[in-house]
Amino acid sequence: MLDPEMDLYPIGSDIKVTAAPEEGYEFVKWIYGEAELTTNPATIRVIEGATLTPIFAVIAEPEPLMIDIESVV
């Protein structure tokens, strides 16, 4: 999501961006030009030629805890 929502953003303007991961994924970081941002939402300044990319990761299933009942006394 972008705030404010506009078709074009003037160079130098500030934009609040929010990544919304789909179910089973979590937000990791933004890659913006050569910078990496880990905040979500984040505020960025529009830079000519820069690309903004959200990075998501699959939420890992926790390993099941196995207990040997016979060895527990």
C-alpha positions as MATLAB code, in Angstrom:
seq = 'MLDPEMDLYPIGSDIKVTAAPEEGYEFVKWIYGEAELTTNPATIRVIEGATLTPIFAVIAEPEPLMIDIESVV';
ca = [
       0.000    0.000    0.000;
       1.160    3.530   -0.729;
       0.282    6.650    1.199;
      -0.535    8.971   -0.445;
      -1.922    6.989   -3.385;
      -0.970    8.705   -6.647;
      -0.236    7.679  -10.226;
       3.136    9.476  -10.251;
       5.355   10.636   -7.398;
       7.578   13.687   -7.778;
      11.293   13.099   -7.101;
      12.046   14.079   -3.516;
       8.544   13.421   -2.169;
       8.052   11.161    0.853;
       5.828    8.089    0.632;
       4.690    5.707    3.348;
       4.804    2.122    2.049;
       3.260   -0.902    3.729;
       3.917   -4.502    2.694;
       1.022   -6.909    3.209;
       2.211  -10.525    3.121;
      -0.139  -13.254    2.033;
      -1.101  -15.999    4.459;
       1.871  -18.218    5.289;
       4.433  -15.480    4.566;
       6.081  -12.796    6.671;
       7.688   -9.496    5.736;
      11.508   -9.548    5.805;
      12.692   -6.241    4.313;
      12.399   -3.660    1.577;
      15.078   -3.243   -1.064;
      15.074    0.338   -2.321;
      17.797    1.188   -4.787;
      20.919    0.025   -2.955;
      19.357    0.395    0.521;
      17.657   -2.240    2.662;
      14.924   -1.253    5.118;
      13.537   -3.620    7.749;
      10.693   -1.453    9.043;
       7.140   -2.046    7.871;
       5.527    0.315    7.236;
       8.441    2.461    6.033;
       8.728    6.000    4.762;
      10.872    6.453    1.667;
      11.940    9.490   -0.333;
      11.389    9.130   -4.081;
      14.723    8.833   -5.914;
      14.963    8.921   -9.701;
      15.412    5.434  -11.165;
      15.164    3.584   -7.832;
      13.040    0.447   -7.560;
      11.231   -0.550   -4.367;
      10.838   -4.296   -3.769;
       9.274   -5.987   -0.715;
      10.905   -9.261    0.340;
       8.830  -11.959    2.032;
       9.721  -15.357    3.492;
       7.680  -18.469    4.102;
       6.781  -18.806    7.771;
       8.553  -21.940    8.918;
       6.517  -24.609   10.630;
       7.921  -25.294   14.112;
       9.615  -28.643   14.517;
       7.442  -31.043   16.517;
       8.655  -31.725   20.027;
       9.220  -35.447   20.476;
       9.236  -36.810   24.031;
      10.079  -40.399   24.864;
       7.450  -41.098   27.525;
       9.179  -44.285   28.656;
      12.327  -42.368   29.652;
      10.399  -39.741   31.654;
      10.091  -40.837   35.267;
];
